[in-house]
């Protein structure tokens, strides 16, 4: 696979009641996730996105503290990935971004995300 067929991205995931696995590293029993609606997740992500765009915070800092993905331990970094390795809506969004660009809110079976393309 050539480098043109791969991207590198970081993300921040907020799981909610509709997520396929309603538990995470920071909420292993899923007590908070089960009470979180998709609208709640979107509202959180909109605030995070605003904080990133205003320079108040970085995606890495916010992901480390708030992401429901285990990639939080790496500031949300997912490393390099090619087509067919991520859920389709996530993959489409990541490949459509320019390096340094932040996505709108993306919904997958895992929950709701914001994605930063880093490579």
N, CA, C and O atoms as a GROMACS GRO file, in nm:
protein
  476
    1UNK      N    1   0.085  -0.118   0.000
    1UNK     CA    2   0.000   0.000   0.000
    1UNK      C    3   0.089   0.124   0.000
    1UNK      O    4   0.176   0.137   0.086
    2UNK      N    5   0.069   0.212  -0.092
    2UNK     CA    6   0.150   0.334  -0.099
    2UNK      C    7   0.106   0.433   0.007
    2UNK      O    8  -0.003   0.421   0.063
    3UNK      N    9   0.191   0.532   0.033
    3UNK     CA   10   0.158   0.633   0.133
    3UNK      C   11   0.036   0.714   0.093
    3UNK      O   12  -0.032   0.771   0.178
    4UNK      N   13   0.008   0.722  -0.038
    4UNK     CA   14  -0.112   0.794  -0.082
    4UNK      C   15  -0.240   0.721  -0.044
    4UNK      O   16  -0.347   0.780  -0.038
    5UNK      N   17  -0.226   0.592  -0.017
    5UNK     CA   18  -0.343   0.512   0.018
    5UNK      C   19  -0.359   0.498   0.169
    5UNK      O   20  -0.444   0.423   0.216
    6UNK      N   21  -0.278   0.571   0.244
    6UNK     CA   22  -0.287   0.568   0.389
    6UNK      C   23  -0.297   0.711   0.441
    6UNK      O   24  -0.249   0.806   0.379
    7UNK      N   25  -0.360   0.724   0.555
    7UNK     CA   26  -0.365   0.851   0.625
    7UNK      C   27  -0.328   0.826   0.771
    7UNK      O   28  -0.334   0.713   0.820
    8UNK      N   29  -0.291   0.932   0.837
    8UNK     CA   30  -0.270   0.926   0.981
    8UNK      C   31  -0.367   1.024   1.043
    8UNK      O   32  -0.384   1.136   0.994
    9UNK      N   33  -0.430   0.981   1.150
    9UNK     CA   34  -0.531   1.067   1.212
    9UNK      C   35  -0.536   1.044   1.362
    9UNK      O   36  -0.497   0.939   1.414
   10UNK      N   37  -0.585   1.145   1.430
   10UNK     CA   38  -0.617   1.137   1.571
   10UNK      C   39  -0.766   1.166   1.582
   10UNK      O   40  -0.825   1.230   1.495
   11UNK      N   41  -0.826   1.118   1.689
   11UNK     CA   42  -0.969   1.146   1.706
   11UNK      C   43  -1.005   1.152   1.853
   11UNK      O   44  -0.928   1.114   1.941
   12UNK      N   45  -1.123   1.202   1.875
   12UNK     CA   46  -1.183   1.203   2.008
   12UNK      C   47  -1.319   1.138   1.992
   12UNK      O   48  -1.403   1.186   1.915
   13UNK      N   49  -1.342   1.031   2.065
   13UNK     CA   50  -1.466   0.954   2.058
   13UNK      C   51  -1.548   0.977   2.183
   13UNK      O   52  -1.498   0.968   2.295
   14UNK      N   53  -1.677   1.007   2.163
   14UNK     CA   54  -1.771   1.011   2.274
   14UNK      C   55  -1.876   0.904   2.246
   14UNK      O   56  -1.953   0.913   2.151
   15UNK      N   57  -1.876   0.804   2.332
   15UNK     CA   58  -1.976   0.697   2.319
   15UNK      C   59  -2.108   0.744   2.380
   15UNK      O   60  -2.112   0.833   2.464
   16UNK      N   61  -2.216   0.681   2.334
   16UNK     CA   62  -2.350   0.714   2.384
   16UNK      C   63  -2.435   0.588   2.385
   16UNK      O   64  -2.388   0.480   2.351
   17UNK      N   65  -2.560   0.603   2.423
   17UNK     CA   66  -2.651   0.489   2.436
   17UNK      C   67  -2.657   0.401   2.312
   17UNK      O   68  -2.677   0.281   2.323
   18UNK      N   69  -2.641   0.460   2.196
   18UNK     CA   70  -2.649   0.385   2.071
   18UNK      C   71  -2.519   0.321   2.026
   18UNK      O   72  -2.516   0.257   1.921
   19UNK      N   73  -2.413   0.337   2.102
   19UNK     CA   74  -2.283   0.280   2.066
   19UNK      C   75  -2.287   0.128   2.075
   19UNK      O   76  -2.354   0.072   2.161
   20UNK      N   77  -2.214   0.064   1.984
   20UNK     CA   78  -2.218  -0.083   1.981
   20UNK      C   79  -2.159  -0.147   2.105
   20UNK      O   80  -2.202  -0.256   2.144
   21UNK      N   81  -2.062  -0.084   2.169
   21UNK     CA   82  -2.006  -0.134   2.295
   21UNK      C   83  -2.018  -0.022   2.398
   21UNK      O   84  -1.934   0.068   2.402
   22UNK      N   85  -2.121  -0.027   2.480
   22UNK     CA   86  -2.145   0.084   2.574
   22UNK      C   87  -2.056   0.079   2.699
   22UNK      O   88  -2.106   0.084   2.811
   23UNK      N   89  -1.926   0.068   2.677
   23UNK     CA   90  -1.829   0.074   2.786
   23UNK      C   91  -1.698   0.125   2.727
   23UNK      O   92  -1.678   0.118   2.606
   24UNK      N   93  -1.611   0.176   2.811
   24UNK     CA   94  -1.482   0.225   2.764
   24UNK      C   95  -1.380   0.215   2.876
   24UNK      O   96  -1.413   0.177   2.988
   25UNK      N   97  -1.256   0.249   2.843
   25UNK     CA   98  -1.148   0.244   2.942
   25UNK      C   99  -1.179   0.332   3.062
   25UNK      O  100  -1.140   0.300   3.174
   26UNK      N  101  -1.248   0.443   3.041
   26UNK     CA  102  -1.275   0.534   3.152
   26UNK      C  103  -1.412   0.510   3.215
   26UNK      O  104  -1.444   0.568   3.320
   27UNK      N  105  -1.493   0.427   3.152
   27UNK     CA  106  -1.626   0.393   3.203
   27UNK      C  107  -1.650   0.244   3.179
   27UNK      O  108  -1.737   0.206   3.100
   28UNK      N  109  -1.571   0.158   3.247
   28UNK     CA  110  -1.573   0.015   3.216
   28UNK      C  111  -1.709  -0.052   3.234
   28UNK      O  112  -1.738  -0.151   3.166
   29UNK      N  113  -1.791   0.000   3.321
   29UNK     CA  114  -1.924  -0.058   3.341
   29UNK      C  115  -2.029   0.010   3.254
   29UNK      O  116  -2.144  -0.034   3.249
   30UNK      N  117  -1.991   0.116   3.185
   30UNK     CA  118  -2.082   0.186   3.095
   30UNK      C  119  -2.191   0.265   3.162
   30UNK      O  120  -2.292   0.297   3.099
   31UNK      N  121  -2.173   0.299   3.288
   31UNK     CA  122  -2.278   0.371   3.362
   31UNK      C  123  -2.303   0.511   3.304
   31UNK      O  124  -2.418   0.554   3.291
   32UNK      N  125  -2.195   0.581   3.270
   32UNK     CA  126  -2.210   0.716   3.212
   32UNK      C  127  -2.258   0.706   3.068
   32UNK      O  128  -2.346   0.779   3.025
   33UNK      N  129  -2.198   0.614   2.994
   33UNK     CA  130  -2.232   0.598   2.852
   33UNK      C  131  -2.380   0.564   2.835
   33UNK      O  132  -2.446   0.616   2.745
   34UNK      N  133  -2.433   0.478   2.921
   34UNK     CA  134  -2.574   0.439   2.911
   34UNK      C  135  -2.669   0.557   2.934
   34UNK      O  136  -2.783   0.555   2.889
   35UNK      N  137  -2.621   0.659   3.004
   35UNK     CA  138  -2.703   0.779   3.030
   35UNK      C  139  -2.680   0.890   2.927
   35UNK      O  140  -2.751   0.990   2.927
   36UNK      N  141  -2.581   0.871   2.840
   36UNK     CA  142  -2.545   0.974   2.743
   36UNK      C  143  -2.622   0.952   2.613
   36UNK      O  144  -2.609   0.846   2.550
   37UNK      N  145  -2.701   1.050   2.573
   37UNK     CA  146  -2.772   1.042   2.445
   37UNK      C  147  -2.677   1.085   2.333
   37UNK      O  148  -2.572   1.143   2.359
   38UNK      N  149  -2.715   1.056   2.211
   38UNK     CA  150  -2.635   1.102   2.098
   38UNK      C  151  -2.627   1.254   2.100
   38UNK      O  152  -2.522   1.312   2.073
   39UNK      N  153  -2.739   1.320   2.131
   39UNK     CA  154  -2.740   1.467   2.137
   39UNK      C  155  -2.641   1.518   2.242
   39UNK      O  156  -2.574   1.619   2.220
   40UNK      N  157  -2.632   1.449   2.356
   40UNK     CA  158  -2.535   1.487   2.459
   40UNK      C  159  -2.393   1.473   2.405
   40UNK      O  160  -2.308   1.560   2.426
   41UNK      N  161  -2.368   1.362   2.336
   41UNK     CA  162  -2.235   1.337   2.279
   41UNK      C  163  -2.199   1.446   2.178
   41UNK      O  164  -2.087   1.498   2.179
   42UNK      N  165  -2.294   1.480   2.091
   42UNK     CA  166  -2.270   1.584   1.990
   42UNK      C  167  -2.242   1.719   2.057
   42UNK      O  168  -2.154   1.792   2.013
   43UNK      N  169  -2.317   1.751   2.161
   43UNK     CA  170  -2.295   1.878   2.232
   43UNK      C  171  -2.155   1.884   2.291
   43UNK      O  172  -2.088   1.987   2.283
   44UNK      N  173  -2.111   1.773   2.350
   44UNK     CA  174  -1.974   1.769   2.405
   44UNK      C  175  -1.871   1.789   2.294
   44UNK      O  176  -1.777   1.866   2.310
   45UNK      N  177  -1.890   1.719   2.183
   45UNK     CA  178  -1.794   1.730   2.072
   45UNK      C  179  -1.795   1.869   2.010
   45UNK      O  180  -1.690   1.918   1.968
   46UNK      N  181  -1.910   1.933   2.003
   46UNK     CA  182  -1.916   2.069   1.949
   46UNK      C  183  -1.833   2.163   2.037
   46UNK      O  184  -1.764   2.251   1.986
   47UNK      N  185  -1.842   2.145   2.169
   47UNK     CA  186  -1.762   2.228   2.260
   47UNK      C  187  -1.614   2.198   2.244
   47UNK      O  188  -1.531   2.290   2.240
   48UNK      N  189  -1.579   2.069   2.234
   48UNK     CA  190  -1.439   2.033   2.214
   48UNK      C  191  -1.386   2.093   2.084
   48UNK      O  192  -1.276   2.148   2.081
   49UNK      N  193  -1.465   2.083   1.978
   49UNK     CA  194  -1.423   2.136   1.848
   49UNK      C  195  -1.402   2.287   1.857
   49UNK      O  196  -1.305   2.340   1.803
   50UNK      N  197  -1.492   2.354   1.924
   50UNK     CA  198  -1.480   2.499   1.942
   50UNK      C  199  -1.352   2.534   2.019
   50UNK      O  200  -1.282   2.629   1.984
   51UNK      N  201  -1.323   2.456   2.123
   51UNK     CA  202  -1.202   2.481   2.202
   51UNK      C  203  -1.075   2.458   2.119
   51UNK      O  204  -0.976   2.530   2.134
   52UNK      N  205  -1.078   2.359   2.031
   52UNK     CA  206  -0.963   2.332   1.944
   52UNK      C  207  -0.946   2.444   1.842
   52UNK      O  208  -0.837   2.496   1.824
   53UNK      N  209  -1.055   2.481   1.777
   53UNK     CA  210  -1.049   2.584   1.672
   53UNK      C  211  -1.011   2.720   1.727
   53UNK      O  212  -0.948   2.800   1.657
   54UNK      N  213  -1.047   2.749   1.852
   54UNK     CA  214  -1.013   2.879   1.912
   54UNK      C  215  -0.870   2.880   1.969
   54UNK      O  216  -0.820   2.985   2.007
   55UNK      N  217  -0.806   2.763   1.975
   55UNK     CA  218  -0.672   2.754   2.031
   55UNK      C  219  -0.670   2.737   2.182
   55UNK      O  220  -0.563   2.734   2.243
   56UNK      N  221  -0.787   2.725   2.242
   56UNK     CA  222  -0.797   2.708   2.387
   56UNK      C  223  -0.740   2.574   2.431
   56UNK      O  224  -0.688   2.562   2.542
   57UNK      N  225  -0.750   2.474   2.344
   57UNK     CA  226  -0.699   2.342   2.376
   57UNK      C  227  -0.657   2.272   2.248
   57UNK      O  228  -0.678   2.324   2.138
   58UNK      N  229  -0.597   2.155   2.262
   58UNK     CA  230  -0.561   2.075   2.145
   58UNK      C  231  -0.643   1.947   2.148
   58UNK      O  232  -0.694   1.906   2.252
   59UNK      N  233  -0.656   1.886   2.031
   59UNK     CA  234  -0.727   1.759   2.026
   59UNK      C  235  -0.656   1.657   2.114
   59UNK      O  236  -0.721   1.580   2.185
   60UNK      N  237  -0.523   1.655   2.112
   60UNK     CA  238  -0.447   1.559   2.192
   60UNK      C  239  -0.479   1.574   2.341
   60UNK      O  240  -0.500   1.475   2.411
   61UNK      N  241  -0.481   1.698   2.391
   61UNK     CA  242  -0.512   1.721   2.532
   61UNK      C  243  -0.654   1.677   2.566
   61UNK      O  244  -0.677   1.610   2.666
   62UNK      N  245  -0.748   1.716   2.480
   62UNK     CA  246  -0.888   1.682   2.506
   62UNK      C  247  -0.912   1.531   2.495
   62UNK      O  248  -0.985   1.474   2.575
   63UNK      N  249  -0.850   1.469   2.395
   63UNK     CA  250  -0.867   1.324   2.378
   63UNK      C  251  -0.809   1.249   2.498
   63UNK      O  252  -0.869   1.153   2.546
   64UNK      N  253  -0.694   1.293   2.547
   64UNK     CA  254  -0.630   1.226   2.661
   64UNK      C  255  -0.722   1.220   2.782
   64UNK      O  256  -0.721   1.123   2.858
   65UNK      N  257  -0.801   1.324   2.800
   65UNK     CA  258  -0.888   1.334   2.918
   65UNK      C  259  -1.031   1.286   2.892
   65UNK      O  260  -1.099   1.242   2.985
   66UNK      N  261  -1.077   1.295   2.768
   66UNK     CA  262  -1.219   1.278   2.742
   66UNK      C  263  -1.260   1.168   2.646
   66UNK      O  264  -1.376   1.128   2.645
   67UNK      N  265  -1.168   1.118   2.566
   67UNK     CA  266  -1.206   1.021   2.464
   67UNK      C  267  -1.241   0.886   2.525
   67UNK      O  268  -1.175   0.840   2.619
   68UNK      N  269  -1.344   0.822   2.472
   68UNK     CA  270  -1.383   0.688   2.515
   68UNK      C  271  -1.306   0.580   2.441
   68UNK      O  272  -1.332   0.462   2.461
   69UNK      N  273  -1.212   0.618   2.357
   69UNK     CA  274  -1.129   0.521   2.284
   69UNK      C  275  -0.997   0.501   2.361
   69UNK      O  276  -0.946   0.594   2.423
   70UNK      N  277  -0.945   0.381   2.356
   70UNK     CA  278  -0.817   0.355   2.424
   70UNK      C  279  -0.703   0.437   2.363
   70UNK      O  280  -0.597   0.450   2.425
   71UNK      N  281  -0.723   0.492   2.243
   71UNK     CA  282  -0.621   0.580   2.183
   71UNK      C  283  -0.603   0.708   2.266
   71UNK      O  284  -0.510   0.784   2.241
   72UNK      N  285  -0.689   0.731   2.363
   72UNK     CA  286  -0.674   0.846   2.452
   72UNK      C  287  -0.536   0.846   2.517
   72UNK      O  288  -0.479   0.951   2.543
   73UNK      N  289  -0.484   0.726   2.542
   73UNK     CA  290  -0.350   0.714   2.604
   73UNK      C  291  -0.241   0.769   2.514
   73UNK      O  292  -0.130   0.796   2.560
   74UNK      N  293  -0.272   0.785   2.385
   74UNK     CA  294  -0.178   0.841   2.287
   74UNK      C  295  -0.228   0.975   2.234
   74UNK      O  296  -0.192   1.016   2.124
   75UNK      N  297  -0.310   1.044   2.312
   75UNK     CA  298  -0.364   1.172   2.268
   75UNK      C  299  -0.460   1.159   2.151
   75UNK      O  300  -0.480   1.254   2.076
   76UNK      N  301  -0.519   1.041   2.137
   76UNK     CA  302  -0.615   1.017   2.029
   76UNK      C  303  -0.551   0.967   1.900
   76UNK      O  304  -0.621   0.940   1.803
   77UNK      N  305  -0.418   0.953   1.898
   77UNK     CA  306  -0.348   0.912   1.776
   77UNK      C  307  -0.382   0.768   1.739
   77UNK      O  308  -0.368   0.677   1.820
   78UNK      N  309  -0.427   0.749   1.615
   78UNK     CA  310  -0.460   0.616   1.563
   78UNK      C  311  -0.349   0.561   1.475
   78UNK      O  312  -0.358   0.447   1.429
   79UNK      N  313  -0.246   0.641   1.451
   79UNK     CA  314  -0.139   0.597   1.363
   79UNK      C  315  -0.184   0.599   1.217
   79UNK      O  316  -0.287   0.659   1.183
   80UNK      N  317  -0.106   0.534   1.132
   80UNK     CA  318  -0.137   0.527   0.988
   80UNK      C  319  -0.235   0.414   0.962
   80UNK      O  320  -0.224   0.308   1.023
   81UNK      N  321  -0.330   0.436   0.875
   81UNK     CA  322  -0.423   0.330   0.836
   81UNK      C  323  -0.465   0.349   0.691
   81UNK      O  324  -0.465   0.459   0.637
   82UNK      N  325  -0.500   0.237   0.631
   82UNK     CA  326  -0.543   0.237   0.492
   82UNK      C  327  -0.692   0.215   0.480
   82UNK      O  328  -0.764   0.203   0.579
   83UNK      N  329  -0.735   0.211   0.358
   83UNK     CA  330  -0.878   0.188   0.332
   83UNK      C  331  -0.917   0.048   0.377
   83UNK      O  332  -0.840  -0.048   0.364
   84UNK      N  333  -1.037   0.040   0.431
   84UNK     CA  334  -1.089  -0.088   0.477
   84UNK      C  335  -1.049  -0.124   0.620
   84UNK      O  336  -1.084  -0.232   0.668
   85UNK      N  337  -0.978  -0.036   0.687
   85UNK     CA  338  -0.934  -0.066   0.824
   85UNK      C  339  -1.021   0.000   0.931
   85UNK      O  340  -1.017  -0.040   1.047
   86UNK      N  341  -1.097   0.098   0.893
   86UNK     CA  342  -1.184   0.170   0.988
   86UNK      C  343  -1.329   0.156   0.942
   86UNK      O  344  -1.356   0.116   0.829
   87UNK      N  345  -1.421   0.190   1.030
   87UNK     CA  346  -1.561   0.192   0.990
   87UNK      C  347  -1.579   0.293   0.877
   87UNK      O  348  -1.515   0.398   0.876
   88UNK      N  349  -1.666   0.260   0.783
   88UNK     CA  350  -1.677   0.338   0.660
   88UNK      C  351  -1.696   0.488   0.680
   88UNK      O  352  -1.625   0.565   0.615
   89UNK      N  353  -1.788   0.534   0.766
   89UNK     CA  354  -1.803   0.680   0.780
   89UNK      C  355  -1.676   0.747   0.831
   89UNK      O  356  -1.643   0.859   0.790
   90UNK      N  357  -1.604   0.679   0.922
   90UNK     CA  358  -1.480   0.733   0.976
   90UNK      C  359  -1.374   0.741   0.867
   90UNK      O  360  -1.307   0.843   0.851
   91UNK      N  361  -1.361   0.632   0.792
   91UNK     CA  362  -1.262   0.626   0.684
   91UNK      C  363  -1.288   0.735   0.580
   91UNK      O  364  -1.196   0.806   0.540
   92UNK      N  365  -1.412   0.748   0.536
   92UNK     CA  366  -1.446   0.850   0.435
   92UNK      C  367  -1.408   0.988   0.484
   92UNK      O  368  -1.350   1.068   0.410
   93UNK      N  369  -1.441   1.018   0.608
   93UNK     CA  370  -1.411   1.150   0.663
   93UNK      C  371  -1.261   1.172   0.674
   93UNK      O  372  -1.211   1.278   0.635
   94UNK      N  373  -1.188   1.073   0.725
   94UNK     CA  374  -1.043   1.088   0.743
   94UNK      C  375  -0.972   1.109   0.610
   94UNK      O  376  -0.884   1.194   0.599
   95UNK      N  377  -1.009   1.032   0.510
   95UNK     CA  378  -0.945   1.044   0.379
   95UNK      C  379  -0.983   1.174   0.308
   95UNK      O  380  -0.907   1.223   0.224
   96UNK      N  381  -1.098   1.231   0.342
   96UNK     CA  382  -1.143   1.356   0.277
   96UNK      C  383  -1.075   1.480   0.337
   96UNK      O  384  -1.073   1.585   0.273
   97UNK      N  385  -1.022   1.467   0.457
   97UNK     CA  386  -0.958   1.581   0.522
   97UNK      C  387  -0.820   1.608   0.464
   97UNK      O  388  -0.754   1.518   0.413
   98UNK      N  389  -0.778   1.734   0.472
   98UNK     CA  390  -0.641   1.772   0.442
   98UNK      C  391  -0.561   1.760   0.572
   98UNK      O  392  -0.619   1.768   0.680
   99UNK      N  393  -0.431   1.741   0.561
   99UNK     CA  394  -0.346   1.734   0.680
   99UNK      C  395  -0.365   1.862   0.761
   99UNK      O  396  -0.357   1.973   0.708
  100UNK      N  397  -0.391   1.846   0.890
  100UNK     CA  398  -0.414   1.959   0.979
  100UNK      C  399  -0.559   2.001   0.991
  100UNK      O  400  -0.592   2.087   1.071
  101UNK      N  401  -0.645   1.940   0.911
  101UNK     CA  402  -0.786   1.978   0.911
  101UNK      C  403  -0.865   1.893   1.010
  101UNK      O  404  -0.838   1.775   1.028
  102UNK      N  405  -0.961   1.958   1.076
  102UNK     CA  406  -1.048   1.895   1.175
  102UNK      C  407  -1.184   1.868   1.112
  102UNK      O  408  -1.239   1.953   1.042
  103UNK      N  409  -1.237   1.750   1.136
  103UNK     CA  410  -1.366   1.712   1.076
  103UNK      C  411  -1.484   1.773   1.151
  103UNK      O  412  -1.472   1.824   1.262
  104UNK      N  413  -1.598   1.764   1.087
  104UNK     CA  414  -1.724   1.785   1.157
  104UNK      C  415  -1.745   1.661   1.242
  104UNK      O  416  -1.659   1.572   1.245
  105UNK      N  417  -1.855   1.653   1.311
  105UNK     CA  418  -1.886   1.536   1.393
  105UNK      C  419  -1.925   1.421   1.301
  105UNK      O  420  -2.009   1.435   1.212
  106UNK      N  421  -1.862   1.308   1.324
  106UNK     CA  422  -1.883   1.187   1.244
  106UNK      C  423  -1.943   1.080   1.333
  106UNK      O  424  -1.893   1.054   1.443
  107UNK      N  425  -2.050   1.017   1.287
  107UNK     CA  426  -2.113   0.908   1.362
  107UNK      C  427  -2.074   0.775   1.302
  107UNK      O  428  -2.078   0.755   1.181
  108UNK      N  429  -2.036   0.682   1.390
  108UNK     CA  430  -2.009   0.543   1.352
  108UNK      C  431  -2.081   0.453   1.452
  108UNK      O  432  -2.146   0.502   1.544
  109UNK      N  433  -2.068   0.324   1.433
  109UNK     CA  434  -2.126   0.230   1.529
  109UNK      C  435  -2.062   0.244   1.666
  109UNK      O  436  -2.123   0.207   1.767
  110UNK      N  437  -1.942   0.297   1.672
  110UNK     CA  438  -1.870   0.312   1.799
  110UNK      C  439  -1.919   0.432   1.879
  110UNK      O  440  -1.906   0.433   2.002
  111UNK      N  441  -1.974   0.532   1.812
  111UNK     CA  442  -2.018   0.654   1.878
  111UNK      C  443  -1.996   0.773   1.787
  111UNK      O  444  -1.997   0.760   1.664
  112UNK      N  445  -1.975   0.889   1.846
  112UNK     CA  446  -1.955   1.012   1.770
  112UNK      C  447  -1.812   1.059   1.788
  112UNK      O  448  -1.755   1.049   1.897
  113UNK      N  449  -1.754   1.111   1.680
  113UNK     CA  450  -1.611   1.145   1.678
  113UNK      C  451  -1.589   1.284   1.618
  113UNK      O  452  -1.672   1.336   1.543
  114UNK      N  453  -1.476   1.343   1.653
  114UNK     CA  454  -1.414   1.447   1.571
  114UNK      C  455  -1.276   1.391   1.536
  114UNK      O  456  -1.211   1.326   1.617
  115UNK      N  457  -1.234   1.419   1.413
  115UNK     CA  458  -1.111   1.361   1.359
  115UNK      C  459  -1.018   1.474   1.316
  115UNK      O  460  -1.061   1.572   1.256
  116UNK      N  461  -0.892   1.460   1.348
  116UNK     CA  462  -0.787   1.550   1.301
  116UNK      C  463  -0.692   1.469   1.215
  116UNK      O  464  -0.630   1.374   1.262
  117UNK      N  465  -0.682   1.507   1.088
  117UNK     CA  466  -0.586   1.436   1.001
  117UNK      C  467  -0.447   1.491   1.028
  117UNK      O  468  -0.424   1.612   1.023
  118UNK      N  469  -0.356   1.401   1.058
  118UNK     CA  470  -0.220   1.442   1.096
  118UNK      C  471  -0.115   1.398   0.995
  118UNK      O  472   0.001   1.438   1.006
  119UNK      N  473  -0.153   1.318   0.898
  119UNK     CA  474  -0.057   1.274   0.796
  119UNK      C  475  -0.125   1.211   0.678
  119UNK      O  476  -0.058   1.168   0.584
   0.00000   0.00000   0.00000
